[in-house]
């Protein structure tokens, strides 16, 4: 199952800007007036390229086989069996084979973290007037379990759980191959702690879509300068 995680706020703002940019691009084409229109188009193109790479591109894509981290200019792919550690500070950090990548989105702000902590506290029932109904024991236990957890924490847990499940499956498959009497030469690739190794390293590549957007913006800037 494919899951895509990103910043909802950035996504909404990004698409609002794209609609605004599309409207203005049509207006510039219809009312083209020479160099001044090219300058306006260059400014619009640069802003649109920046919004695309900073708001619309960043995401964490979790598939059956691995994790794809889409940052503004680069893509990092990690097979699930190659995920060594997933930690969250203000951003999600995935470590694999001695390399690590920080996810541009989703991120956690200090305000979001504080709000998550407050959700787990008991409502104030003191005073003369009640402003919030008293929670049941089950509701309070659920709130305490979720206390301090943000969207980024939840995404990190999803990655960790899927990675652990993939490693268990790979280990069972390796044991099954080893147990088969295929000439008595069955082997399996396991690490010192019994974990599966040789799962593939992290691969980091430049993002063609981001480079294309920046190149288009650069072409518009050059055209405006030469006009």
Secondary structure, DSSP 8 states (H G I E B T S, - for coil): --EEE--HHHHHHHHHHHHHHHHHHHHHHHT--THHHHHHHHHHHHHHHHHIIIIIS-EEEE-SSEEEEE-SSEEEEEEGGG--EEEESSEEEEEETTEEEEEEEEE--HHHHHHHHHHTS-----SSS-SS----HHHHHHHHHTTT--HHHHHHHHHHHHHHHHHHHHHHHHHHHHHS-STT-----B-TTS-B------EEEE-HHHHHHHHHHHHHHHHHHH-
